[in-house]
Amino acid sequence: MDHLPHIDPDRPVLIAGPTASGKSALALEIAARQGGVIVNADALQVFDGWRVLTARPSAIDEAAAPHRLYGHVPYDGDYSVGHWLREVAPLLIGPARPIIVGGTGLYFTALTEGLADIPPTPPAIRAEADRRVAAEGHAGLLAELDAPTRDRVDQLNPVRVQRAWEVLRATGRGLAAWQDDTPPPLLPLHLAQAFVIDADRDWLAERIDCRFDLMLDHGALDEARAMLPRWNPAYLSSKAIGAPELIAHLRGEMTLEAATEAAKIASRQYAKRQRTWFRARMKAWHKLVMPG
């Protein structure tokens, strides 16, 4: 940890970073030297079924330090930032110091800035949104959002746009208005030691490509084959980067080479969105420049 500033072993640690940037290895290094429990803050690593494809910690890593909130949600389950906050809350009070690591910026923002208490989306409205997105993409939902929400939401992220539309449809009130009435956060930023990995684009792109090749070597295609009979693109777990492409390959719709290239491109695009979020929303976090 020579590349890190002093870390107080008694205060929570937050580590955010784009996909393939090495944040999980850093969390494991801190846990090995100081102790603590590693807590997942990645919206896709909560699901079972995609251990390799979502780069969840290996069995060896899990044996080296306690890990929580990884792979505990059924592949067809529903999960949101609200679910995550409820599950992370008891881990903030011990007995072990939490080392919270992941790439879902919204989780960290909700944790350190608070989350609006929005009622759950009724299943009928969720189903209506799923049908529309499947038929026309998310542009139609985006066009129907109230102006403040449309300006604030990540317009390139179909999941976030759909969530905002569902809130408006279910409550008659825009997501931005709900967010403006946010209660106090569970973990104010000043009480944590917060690090965000600022990764060089070309360095990260090379790591993303190499990692996907390793995923294939380590069984990602076998995971997709096991999921094929129960595949449903509407499931949140189906948003795992590379999952639609590998399923398409198994259905004979594209070659493995084409699926691999498409998955790598999707991963690089996702990393770009992550880096944009972190730079806009995490200006007060300590930056770790990679490679450094």
N, C-alpha and C positions, 0 to 999 in steps of 0.2 A: 504493500500500500504506500510505497514511497512517493507515488505520483499524486497522492491525496493529501489534503490538509489534515490536521489533527482531527480525529474522530473520537468524540466522547462515548465511551462504551455504555453509558447509561441513558443516552437520548436516542429516540427513534431516528432511523436513517431512511431517506427516500432516494431512490435511484431511478430516474427516467431516462429513456433513450430510444432511438429508432431501432427497428428490427435489425438483428445481426450485428449490433454495435458492441457486444461484449458485456452488457449490463448484468446478466445472470452470473457470469464468471466473477465479476467484481463483487456482487452480493455474497457469493460463496466464499470469496477470499476474506471479506470482512467477518463473516460468520466463523470462519476457521480460526481467525486470529483473536477475535474478541467475544465470540459466542453470539447468540441471538437466534431468532426464528425468521426464516425467509418467507415473506408473504407476497403472493402473486398480485400484481396490478395490471394484468393483461386480460382483456375482455374475451379472448378466444382460448387462452390456456386454462380457463375454468372448466371447459367441457371435456368429457371423456371422448374417446373415439379417434382423436387426432393428436396423439402424443408426439409422434415424430414430426408431423407436418407443422405443428404450432411451436415446435422447439421447446416443449416442456422439459424441465430438468430430468435427467436420466435417473435410473434407479440408483446408480452409483452416487450421483450428486445428492439425491434424497437421503441416502444413508450417511452422507458426510455431515449433514446439518438438518435440523427440523425444517420442513416446508409445509405451508398451509395455503389453502384455496387453489390448489392445482387439480384439475381433472375430476372435480367432485360433483359437477352438474351433468345430468344425462344429456346425451347428444341432441335429444329432441326437446330439451327443457328451455324455459324462458329465463333470461337473466338480464339485469340492468345495473346501472351504477347505484341505484337504491339498494338492490340486493347486496351488492358488494360492500357498501358502507355498513349495512347492518351486520355483515359477517366479519368485517375488519374491526368493528368497534371494540369487541372484547379482547382482541389481540393487542390493542393499544395500551391495555392496563396490565399486561404481564401474563405469566411471571417472567417470560423472556423478552428482551428488547427486540422490537420488530425491525426488520430490514425489508422495507417494502420496495419491490422492484417490478418494473413493467414498462410497456410502451403505450398504454392507453392514457393519453393526457387528461381526458375527462375525469378519470378516476382520481388522479392526483389533484386536479382542480377542485373537485367536489370534496375531497378529504381536507384540503387546506383552506378552502374559501367557503365551503358550505354547499348544500344542495337544496333546491326548492322541494317542498313537500307536495309533489304532484300526485293526484289520485292514479291508481292503476288504470291502464287502458282496457276497456271492455273487449272481450274476445271478438265480438262481431265487428268492431271498428278495426282491430288488428287484421282480421281476415279481409275486410274491404281494402285496407291499405296494401296488403300482400297481393291481392288480385290486380290492383291497379299498377303496382310496380312491375309485376310479371308481364302485364299487357303493354305498358307504355313507358316503363322506366320511371325514374323519380322526378322528372322535370315537371310533370303535371301537378304533383303534390307540392313541389317547391313554389310553383306559381300561385298556389292558393294560400300560402302562409301570409300572416300579417307582416307588414313592412319591417317593424323592429326585429322580429324573429328572423325574417329572411336575411336581414343585414348581418345578423350575429351568427347564424348557423353555418357549419361547414358545408357549403353548397355542393361540393364535389363528393361528399360522403352520403351515399343513399340511405344508410342506416340512420344517420343523424337527421336527415331530412324527413324520413318516414316517421321517426319518433316525434319530431316537432309537429308534423301534420296530425298525428294521432292525438297529441295533447290538445291542439286547437279544436279538433273535431269532437273530442270527448268532453272537454270542459268549457268550450266556448271562449277560452282565454288563451292568448298566445304564450308560447314557451318563454319568450323574453320577459313578459310580465311576471310569470311565475318565478323566474330566476331573480328578478329584481326584489322579490320578497324573501330572499334566501335567509334561513336561520344561521346561527353561528356554526363555524366548522368544527368537526371532531378533533382535528389536529391543526391548530394555527401554524403557519409556516415558521414563525419565530421559535416554536418549541421543537422543531425538527432540524435535522442536518440534511439539507436537500441538495442533491447533485443531479445535473442533467448532462448527458453526453452529447457534445457538439461534434458530430462526425463529418469528416470531409466527404463530399459527395462521391468522388471517384473511388476513394478507399472503401466506402460503404458499399458501393455498387459491386465491386469485386468480391467483397465478403458475402454479399447476398447471393451472387451467382454460385460461388463455391459452396455455400451452405446448402443451397437447394440440391446441388449434385450429391452432397453427402446425405441429405435426407432421402434421396432415391436409393442410395447405397444401403441405408439403414432401415429401409422398409416402408417408406411413404406410400409407394404404390400398393403394397400389401394392405395398408390401412384403408386406402381408397377402395380396394377390392372388397374388403370386409364391410365397408359402408354402402357399397353399390346397391344392394337389395333394399335398403331403407333410406336411400338418398332422397332428400327433399330440399330444394334450394331455398325454401322459405324459412328453414331452421336457422337460428342465429349461428349455430356451430358450422353451418355450411359456408359461412363467410370466411372461413380459414383460407388464407392466401395459398393458392395452388390446388385447393380442393375441387372447384368446378372444372379446372383444366384436366386434372387427373381422371375425374369421373367421365369427362368427355372422351378422353383417350380410351378408357375401358369400354365405352359404348361404341367405339369404332368411328367416332366423329372427328378425330384428329390423331396424328401420329404422336408417339411419345416425344419425339424431338420437338414438334410444334407445341405440345402441351408444356414441355419444360421451358421453352423460350417464353411462352405466354405467361407462365407462372413467375418467371424471373422478372419480366416487365411489370407485372402486377405488384410484385414485392418492392421493386424500385419506386413505383408510383406511390405505394403506401408509405414507404420511408420518407418520400418527399413531403407528403401531407403531415407526417409526424414531426419532421424537422420544422416545418412551417408553424405548427401548433406550439411546439416548445419555445421557439424563438419569440413568438408573439405573447405567450401566456406565462412563460417562466423566466422572465428577465431578472427576478430576484434570486434565482437558484444559482448555486455555484457551478460554473461550467467546467467540464472535463473535456478538453479538446483531444479528439482521436483522429489519426494517430498522434500521440504526443511525445 
